[in-house]
Amino acid sequence: MKQTFTVTGMTCGHCEKAVTRAVKQADPQAEVSIDRAANKVDVQSEQPRELLAQAIAEEGYTVAA
């Protein structure tokens, strides 16, 4: 299922890689698409939303929605 998160604090390509890596650690099968300018992270995953949001937050980014 597709889940969209609003993630603030991503300022560069390294940030995008860190968020992608965090999601992939929670779900290796996940597909991640990031629009840094819009602070949007789309994740195609069957994992619970809370687990994915926690993984992103643990990287130091704020997950608003």
N, C-alpha and C positions, 0 to 999 in steps of 0.2 A: 504494500500500500504506500502511496506517496504521502509524505509528511513534509510540511514546510515550517521552518523555524526562522524567527527573526533573531539574528545574532549580531551583537554590536562588539566593536573592538577589533575587527579584522581590518588591517590597514595595508597589507601587502600579500604577495604571493606565498610567502612563508606562512602567514596566518591561514591562508586557504589550505595549504598542505597540512598544517597542524590540525585543523578542524576535520579535514577529510580522513586523516590518519586516526583521529579519535573515534570517528564514526565507524571506520573499518575495523577497529579493534573490538568495538561492541558488536558489530555484525560484518564479518568478512565478505558476505554476499551483497552488501548494500551498494547502491549506486548513488553517488553524491554529485550534486550540481550546485555551484556557488555563484551568486551574483553579488560580488563584494560591494558594488556601488549602491545596491538596494538593501544591503544587509540581510539578504535572503539565502537560506541554505535549504535546498530541496533534497530529501532523502527518500529513496525507494527502498523500503525495508519492512520486514514483518515483525521486527522487534518493537517492544512497547515504546511509545513516545518518551516516557519519563527516562528510560534507560539511555536513549540517544541524547536527550537534552543534558543529562548528567555527564555523559562522556564529553560533550562539547564544553560544558561549564568547567569540568576538571582541567581542561586545557587553558583556562583563564579567560574565557569569553562569556559575555552575558547573553543568556538565552531569554528573550522577552516573550516569545509566543511559539 
